[in-house]
């Protein structure tokens, strides 16, 4: 389900308060990174990641590849950081992100 611009703005605001948990290094987008990202998205719905300087990918390339591999939405890419979102209907109601309509 694609997100609209108001929802994207809401998610960008939420991403300001979270820490970076996914790092893409010189190995690029590996199975290990994808597995870790899938687990994080299942628990939190929104994840902030960073592409290390020695990586052969740009943040946009890494974000797009990870979004496709995890069936998530790319929310934002700034510099070497990116934000991904994937709705999880099985998450407890208190922890679920309520997007604006």
C-alpha positions as YAML, in Angstrom:
chain: A
units: angstrom
residues:
- id: 1
  name: UNK
  ca: [0.00, 0.00, 0.00]
- id: 2
  name: UNK
  ca: [1.71, 3.23, -1.12]
- id: 3
  name: UNK
  ca: [1.84, 6.06, 1.37]
- id: 4
  name: UNK
  ca: [0.78, 9.59, 0.50]
- id: 5
  name: UNK
  ca: [2.67, 12.83, 1.16]
- id: 6
  name: UNK
  ca: [0.95, 13.58, 4.49]
- id: 7
  name: UNK
  ca: [1.71, 10.10, 5.76]
- id: 8
  name: UNK
  ca: [5.31, 10.43, 4.53]
- id: 9
  name: UNK
  ca: [5.64, 13.73, 6.45]
- id: 10
  name: UNK
  ca: [4.25, 12.08, 9.59]
- id: 11
  name: UNK
  ca: [6.73, 9.20, 9.27]
- id: 12
  name: UNK
  ca: [9.64, 11.60, 8.70]
- id: 13
  name: UNK
  ca: [8.72, 13.33, 11.96]
- id: 14
  name: UNK
  ca: [8.63, 10.01, 13.82]
- id: 15
  name: UNK
  ca: [12.00, 9.05, 12.33]
- id: 16
  name: UNK
  ca: [13.66, 12.11, 13.88]
- id: 17
  name: UNK
  ca: [13.34, 10.59, 17.34]
- id: 18
  name: UNK
  ca: [14.61, 7.06, 16.58]
- id: 19
  name: UNK
  ca: [18.19, 5.83, 16.49]
- id: 20
  name: UNK
  ca: [19.93, 4.31, 13.50]
- id: 21
  name: UNK
  ca: [19.74, 0.53, 13.75]
- id: 22
  name: UNK
  ca: [20.68, -0.76, 10.27]
- id: 23
  name: UNK
  ca: [24.11, -0.22, 8.75]
- id: 24
  name: UNK
  ca: [25.06, -1.07, 5.16]
- id: 25
  name: UNK
  ca: [28.81, -1.57, 4.80]
- id: 26
  name: UNK
  ca: [31.18, -2.41, 1.99]
- id: 27
  name: UNK
  ca: [29.46, -5.78, 1.54]
- id: 28
  name: UNK
  ca: [26.38, -3.90, 0.34]
- id: 29
  name: UNK
  ca: [22.85, -5.25, 0.70]
- id: 30
  name: UNK
  ca: [23.51, -8.77, 2.00]
- id: 31
  name: UNK
  ca: [21.14, -11.49, 3.22]
- id: 32
  name: UNK
  ca: [22.21, -10.67, 6.78]
- id: 33
  name: UNK
  ca: [21.20, -7.03, 6.40]
- id: 34
  name: UNK
  ca: [17.87, -8.02, 4.84]
- id: 35
  name: UNK
  ca: [17.14, -10.55, 7.60]
- id: 36
  name: UNK
  ca: [17.97, -8.02, 10.32]
- id: 37
  name: UNK
  ca: [15.86, -5.35, 8.62]
- id: 38
  name: UNK
  ca: [12.87, -7.73, 8.29]
- id: 39
  name: UNK
  ca: [13.04, -8.51, 12.02]
- id: 40
  name: UNK
  ca: [13.31, -4.83, 12.96]
- id: 41
  name: UNK
  ca: [10.42, -3.81, 10.69]
- id: 42
  name: UNK
  ca: [8.23, -6.56, 12.16]
- id: 43
  name: UNK
  ca: [8.84, -5.24, 15.67]
- id: 44
  name: UNK
  ca: [8.87, -1.48, 15.05]
- id: 45
  name: UNK
  ca: [7.34, -0.68, 11.62]
- id: 46
  name: UNK
  ca: [9.80, 2.20, 11.04]
- id: 47
  name: UNK
  ca: [13.59, 1.91, 10.79]
- id: 48
  name: UNK
  ca: [16.42, 4.35, 10.24]
- id: 49
  name: UNK
  ca: [19.50, 3.08, 8.42]
- id: 50
  name: UNK
  ca: [22.88, 4.40, 7.37]
- id: 51
  name: UNK
  ca: [25.23, 3.60, 4.51]
- id: 52
  name: UNK
  ca: [28.86, 3.55, 5.63]
- id: 53
  name: UNK
  ca: [31.47, 5.59, 3.72]
- id: 54
  name: UNK
  ca: [33.26, 2.47, 2.46]
- id: 55
  name: UNK
  ca: [30.09, 1.04, 0.87]
- id: 56
  name: UNK
  ca: [29.90, 0.84, -2.90]
- id: 57
  name: UNK
  ca: [26.24, 1.97, -2.88]
- id: 58
  name: UNK
  ca: [24.65, 5.36, -2.42]
- id: 59
  name: UNK
  ca: [22.02, 5.74, 0.29]
- id: 60
  name: UNK
  ca: [19.31, 5.94, -2.41]
- id: 61
  name: UNK
  ca: [20.46, 2.71, -4.06]
- id: 62
  name: UNK
  ca: [20.65, 0.88, -0.71]
- id: 63
  name: UNK
  ca: [17.26, 2.21, 0.39]
- id: 64
  name: UNK
  ca: [15.57, 1.18, -2.86]
- id: 65
  name: UNK
  ca: [17.16, -2.29, -2.80]
- id: 66
  name: UNK
  ca: [16.20, -2.86, 0.84]
- id: 67
  name: UNK
  ca: [12.65, -1.56, 0.29]
- id: 68
  name: UNK
  ca: [12.18, -3.97, -2.59]
- id: 69
  name: UNK
  ca: [13.72, -6.91, -0.70]
- id: 70
  name: UNK
  ca: [11.58, -6.34, 2.42]
- id: 71
  name: UNK
  ca: [8.40, -5.11, 0.69]
- id: 72
  name: UNK
  ca: [8.58, -1.85, 2.63]
- id: 73
  name: UNK
  ca: [8.19, 1.83, 1.71]
- id: 74
  name: UNK
  ca: [11.12, 4.21, 1.34]
- id: 75
  name: UNK
  ca: [10.16, 7.25, 3.42]
- id: 76
  name: UNK
  ca: [13.22, 9.47, 3.21]
- id: 77
  name: UNK
  ca: [16.86, 9.57, 2.09]
- id: 78
  name: UNK
  ca: [19.12, 12.36, 3.35]
- id: 79
  name: UNK
  ca: [22.88, 12.18, 2.91]
- id: 80
  name: UNK
  ca: [23.97, 8.71, 3.99]
- id: 81
  name: UNK
  ca: [20.82, 7.97, 6.05]
- id: 82
  name: UNK
  ca: [17.49, 6.52, 5.01]
- id: 83
  name: UNK
  ca: [14.15, 5.64, 6.58]
- id: 84
  name: UNK
  ca: [11.96, 2.63, 5.75]
- id: 85
  name: UNK
  ca: [8.38, 1.84, 6.85]
- id: 86
  name: UNK
  ca: [6.31, -1.33, 6.67]
- id: 87
  name: UNK
  ca: [2.86, -1.65, 8.26]
- id: 88
  name: UNK
  ca: [2.44, -4.65, 10.58]
- id: 89
  name: UNK
  ca: [-1.22, -5.40, 11.36]
- id: 90
  name: UNK
  ca: [-0.20, -8.11, 13.86]
- id: 91
  name: UNK
  ca: [1.65, -5.64, 16.08]
- id: 92
  name: UNK
  ca: [0.04, -4.75, 19.42]
- id: 93
  name: UNK
  ca: [-2.33, -1.83, 19.02]
- id: 94
  name: UNK
  ca: [-0.34, 0.42, 21.41]
- id: 95
  name: UNK
  ca: [2.87, -0.07, 19.41]
- id: 96
  name: UNK
  ca: [1.32, 0.28, 15.96]
- id: 97
  name: UNK
  ca: [1.85, 3.54, 14.08]
- id: 98
  name: UNK
  ca: [-1.46, 5.24, 13.26]
- id: 99
  name: UNK
  ca: [-1.07, 6.99, 9.91]
- id: 100
  name: UNK
  ca: [-3.19, 9.99, 8.97]
- id: 101
  name: UNK
  ca: [-5.75, 9.36, 6.23]
...
